[in-house]
């Protein structure tokens, strides 16, 4: 994997995790459920397929999880500030 692919993958997975988590938070009206779902899917896929990710893959997947956690934190902050649609 080249450096350019690695950097693009990190940005892509972070934005993708944030976007999917944010949309699930708005639809399901829960704060941390998308994080739990993402962890379950990630662990389930790795264990079921018996995949051992390398260091670079783990870092990319970790950035995706960071995006999902950031979406939960954003929704939580918006709710605390009084935005009822979230």
C-alpha positions in Angstrom: 0.0 0.0 0.0 1.4 3.3 -1.0 1.5 6.4 1.3 -1.1 8.2 -0.8 -3.5 5.2 -0.5 -2.9 5.1 3.2 -3.7 8.8 3.8 -6.8 8.7 1.5 -8.0 5.5 3.3 -7.7 7.1 6.7 -9.7 10.2 5.7 -12.2 8.1 3.8 -12.9 5.7 6.7 -13.1 8.5 9.3 -15.6 10.5 7.2 -17.5 7.3 6.4 -17.7 6.3 10.1 -18.8 9.8 11.1 -21.5 10.0 8.4 -23.0 6.6 8.9 -22.9 7.0 12.7 -24.5 10.5 12.5 -27.3 9.3 10.2 -28.0 6.3 12.5 -28.1 8.6 15.5 -30.7 10.8 13.9 -32.8 7.9 12.7 -32.6 5.7 15.8 -32.6 8.6 18.3 -29.8 6.9 20.3 -26.4 8.3 21.1 -24.0 5.4 21.4 -25.8 2.6 19.6 -23.9 3.1 16.3 -20.6 2.7 18.2 -21.8 -0.6 19.6 -23.0 -1.7 16.2 -19.7 -0.8 14.5 -17.7 -2.6 17.2 -19.9 -5.6 16.9 -19.7 -5.7 13.1 -15.9 -5.2 13.1 -15.2 -7.8 15.7 -17.7 -10.2 14.2 -16.2 -9.9 10.7 -12.7 -10.3 12.0 -13.5 -13.3 14.1 -15.9 -15.0 11.7 -13.6 -14.6 8.7 -10.5 -15.4 10.9 -8.8 -12.2 9.6 -5.7 -10.9 11.4 -5.3 -7.2 10.3 -1.9 -5.8 9.8 -0.7 -2.6 11.5 -1.8 -0.4 8.7 -5.2 -2.1 8.4 -5.7 -1.8 12.2 -4.9 1.9 12.0 -7.4 2.5 9.2 -10.1 0.6 11.0 -9.3 2.5 14.2 -9.8 5.8 12.3 -13.2 4.5 11.2 -14.1 3.8 14.8 -12.9 7.2 15.8 -15.2 8.7 13.3 -18.1 6.7 14.7 -17.3 7.8 18.2 -17.0 11.4 17.0 -20.5 11.2 15.6 -21.9 10.0 18.9 -20.1 12.8 20.7 -21.4 15.4 18.2 -25.0 14.2 18.6 -24.6 14.2 22.4 -23.3 17.8 22.3 -26.1 19.0 20.0 -28.7 17.4 22.3 -27.2 19.1 25.4 -27.3 22.5 23.6 -31.0 22.1 22.9 -31.3 20.9 19.4 -34.5 18.7 19.6 -34.3 17.2 16.1 -31.2 15.2 17.2 
